Amino acid sequence: MPSSTTPKPHPNMKTVKDLYKTKDKFTAPPVDPDTIWYLTINTPSTDSWSYHGPTKTFAALMPLIEAEIAASESKTAAEKWKKLLDDDEEEQRIQGEERETFGDAYVEMNKPRAKLSEVGIIRFVIPRVVEFRGEEGVHTILAVKREINPAVYRMLPASVYTVTCQGPIPTEHVLMSDFERNRQMEYQRASGLTPTPAAPRSTTSFIAGSYPSTAAMKTAAKGAMDRLLSGVEPWKVMRTEAWEESESERKARAKAKRRGEERAERKANAVGGVLMAMTPDARWEVKIKYEEDGLVGALERFEGDAGNPGKGKKVTWRLGGVGG
């Protein structure tokens, strides 16, 4: 009989098998006004999930997609991306010639296709590179998320808050060592099954949204945690919160300390943090990231700093821009 604290899945959660069946989806709908963009990077085989954004354009995410493809060393992925760019360039060339020959009215009547850099894609799958067998299946899923958010759109590229969610992560998975996970996969292979290790981060992580103010962010973060815990008896849940301040605030506090001055606590202006909930069976997390230059931070992380060590490695569950 399941415990009353047994974690219930998020309504949009996918299974690992669902992720391994993911297909490319390049055709995207028209872009609505005030749309902000994110790129999520999901690798179920290593149970890693990360994201970049928000940005005001899909074009700002394209270098990150290209860097991820290059790091994968997948020829199939590189060829798919090149074909996308080449087809887009050819389509725009043809439309340009039609405008010169027949005029704008003719082209508009035939519903011209928007530039790839403007309309973006939905999903791009990087296959696994298997020694002696070439490339197959799914290794990494690059998914583009849109959000209509006028308040944040007006603020970008200035600082905004982004709230992400993760869970439930079963306690047995948290406690399981890498050796035990590998042994589980070897057993599946020996049994003639496709190895599908538990990947709760890959299957439960998602972006809740971005917010322009501390008050809006805290309200959204606490609401997100409440929704994650829907159906779990409150008295069996232990909840904690931890907040951090911005780099500029830390510097100001350090400067005041050197001068022997007191600097009042500014908890209302906390800029990053984590809300955590635990039961005997599972753990849930809501994380808040604030970057004083979002796109620069994303590019720096991807180019290989302490949060992204090694070419082709994924940053998993960042807090304040650092991998965990």
JOFEN-V126313 format. One line per field, one symbol per residue. psi: psi as a letter, one per 30 degrees, with the letter a starting at -180 (. if undefined). A space follows every 10 residues. Layout:
psi: ???
//
This chain:
psi: kklfgkkklk fgklleeeef gklkjeklll kllgklklkk jkjffghkkl lkallfleef feeeeeeeee ffgjeeeeee eeeeeeeeee eeeeeeeeee efleeeeeeg ikklkefefa lekkkklkjk kfgbklbkek jjkkklkjie eeefekglkl kkkllklkjk eeeefkleee eeeeeeeeef gglkjilkif eeffklkell kfleeeeeee eeeeeeeegk fkkefgkkkl kklllleeee eeeeeeeefg lkkkkhffgk flakkkkklf flkkkkkkkk kfjeeeeeee effiaffikk kflkkkikjg gkl.
//
